[in-house]
């Protein structure tokens, strides 16, 4: 089975970019502990009905607080645990919080093999994202991050770029199923059946 065909059989993955979170600052909570804002908590509650209707058998998340908080209301509603996995974490860009992050991110998107000291390249993130997604079975809701989601989509053959990643809303739901891949900013991709 080719890399692009694996997910079309007996697996449905719902990637959820976290809801609105506290903006990173040099003196604020670190990446692991940045929570949702009050608005973000309300957004997470509004996701419950739509995501519960999908009928997930598993809820997973990045261990970062904002991703976990986004799927916790769903987990409570369905009486399921939130399983965290370090491989679902956000891209380690190698940057500290900086107001000009967009310039740095744009450079990385232009050269996905580029990695800053101590960070990972976008291509490394893509491999990590696709690898962890391939490990799931059944219907899975995954709380994660914008760059993770964008690079997972890229690894599944969806043409995404920096403007797509930059425009991704918080929260955002991307559904990978036998009917294709859908979500904000995407046309329905054809089924691979």
C-alpha positions in Angstrom: 0.0 0.0 0.0 1.4 3.4 -0.9 2.0 6.2 1.5 -1.1 8.0 0.3 -3.5 5.0 0.3 -3.0 3.8 4.0 -5.6 6.2 5.5 -8.5 5.4 3.2 -9.2 2.0 4.7 -11.0 1.6 8.1 -9.5 4.9 9.5 -11.0 8.3 9.9 -8.8 11.0 11.3 -10.1 14.3 12.5 -7.3 16.8 13.0 -8.3 19.7 15.2 -6.2 22.8 15.3 -6.4 24.1 18.9 -8.8 26.9 19.7 -7.7 30.5 20.5 -4.8 30.4 22.9 -2.7 32.9 24.9 -0.3 34.7 22.6 3.4 33.6 23.2 5.6 36.2 24.8 9.2 35.9 26.1 7.9 36.3 29.7 4.7 34.3 29.3 3.9 30.6 29.7 6.2 28.4 27.6 5.0 26.4 24.6 4.0 23.5 26.7 1.9 25.5 29.2 0.2 28.2 27.1 -3.6 27.8 27.8 -6.6 28.7 25.8 -8.1 32.1 26.3 -11.6 32.6 27.6 -12.8 32.8 23.9 -10.8 29.6 23.2 -12.6 27.7 26.0 -15.9 28.8 24.5 -14.8 27.7 21.0 -13.8 24.3 22.4 -17.2 23.8 23.9 -18.9 24.7 20.6 -16.8 21.9 18.9 -18.4 19.1 21.0 -21.6 18.6 19.1 -20.0 18.4 15.7 -17.1 16.2 16.8 -19.3 13.9 18.9 -21.6 13.3 15.9 -18.5 11.7 14.1 -18.4 9.1 16.8 -14.7 8.9 17.7 -13.4 5.8 19.3 -10.2 7.6 20.5 -9.3 11.2 21.4 -5.6 12.0 21.2 -3.7 15.3 21.6 -0.4 17.0 21.6 0.8 17.2 25.2 0.8 21.0 24.9 -2.0 22.5 27.2 -3.8 24.4 24.5 -4.3 21.3 22.4 -5.5 19.2 25.3 -7.9 21.9 26.5 -9.4 22.0 23.0 -10.5 18.4 23.0 -11.2 18.0 26.8 -14.8 19.1 26.5 -15.4 16.4 23.8 -13.6 13.8 26.0 -15.8 14.7 29.0 -19.0 14.5 26.8 -18.1 11.0 25.5 -16.5 9.8 28.7 -13.2 9.0 26.9 -9.7 9.9 28.1 -7.5 12.2 26.2 -4.4 10.3 25.3 -1.4 12.6 24.8 1.5 11.8 22.5 4.7 13.8 22.2 4.8 13.1 18.4 1.6 15.2 18.0 3.3 18.3 19.3 3.8 21.5 17.4 6.7 22.2 15.1 9.9 22.9 16.9 10.9 25.9 14.8 14.0 26.6 16.9 12.7 30.1 17.5 12.0 31.8 20.8 8.8 33.9 20.8 9.5 36.9 18.5 7.2 39.5 17.0 8.7 38.9 13.5 8.1 35.1 13.6 6.2 35.3 10.2 9.4 36.2 8.4 11.2 33.2 9.9 8.3 30.9 9.2 8.1 32.1 5.6 11.8 31.2 5.1 11.2 27.7 6.4 8.2 27.2 4.1 10.3 28.4 1.2 13.0 25.8 2.1 11.3 22.9 4.0 14.7 21.3 4.6 16.0 24.3 6.5 16.4 23.8 10.2 17.5 26.3 12.8 20.0 25.1 15.5 18.1 22.9 17.9 15.0 22.9 15.8 13.4 20.6 13.2 12.9 21.3 9.5 9.4 21.4 8.1 10.2 18.2 6.2 11.2 16.5 9.4 7.9 17.6 10.9 6.0 16.3 7.8 7.6 12.8 8.3 6.8 12.9 12.0 3.2 13.9 11.4 2.5 11.3 8.8 4.2 8.6 10.8 2.1 9.2 13.9 -1.1 9.5 11.9 -0.4 6.2 10.3 -0.3 4.5 13.7 -3.9 5.2 14.4 -6.9 2.9 13.7 -10.6 3.6 13.8 -12.1 7.0 14.1 -9.8 9.4 15.9 -10.1 13.0 17.0 -6.6 14.6 17.4 -6.0 18.0 19.0 -2.9 19.5 17.7 -1.4 22.7 16.1 -1.5 24.7 12.9 1.9 23.9 11.5 1.5 20.2 12.5 -1.8 20.0 10.7 -0.6 21.9 7.6 2.5 19.6 7.3 0.4 16.5 7.9 -1.8 17.6 5.0 1.3 18.3 2.9 2.6 14.8 3.7 -0.8 13.3 2.5 -0.4 15.0 -0.9 -2.5 18.2 -0.3 -0.8 21.3 -1.8 -0.5 23.6 1.2 1.9 26.6 1.6 2.8 29.3 4.1 -0.3 31.5 3.3 -2.5 28.5 3.9 -0.9 27.8 7.2 -1.0 31.4 8.2 -4.7 31.7 7.3 -5.8 28.5 9.2 -8.4 29.5 11.7 -8.4 28.6 15.4 -10.0 26.2 15.9 -10.0 24.3 12.6 -11.2 20.8 11.8 -9.7 18.7 9.0 -11.3 15.4 8.2 -9.3 12.6 6.6 -11.7 9.9 5.4 -12.4 7.6 2.5 -14.3 10.4 0.8 -11.2 12.6 0.8 -9.7 15.3 2.9 -11.9 18.4 3.9 -11.4 21.4 6.0 -11.0 25.2 5.9 -9.2 26.4 2.9 -9.4 23.1 1.0 -11.4 21.9 -1.8 -12.7 18.4 -1.3 -9.8 16.1 -2.3 -10.9 13.1 -4.3 -11.3 9.7 -2.7 -8.4 7.3 -3.2 -10.6 4.3 -3.3 
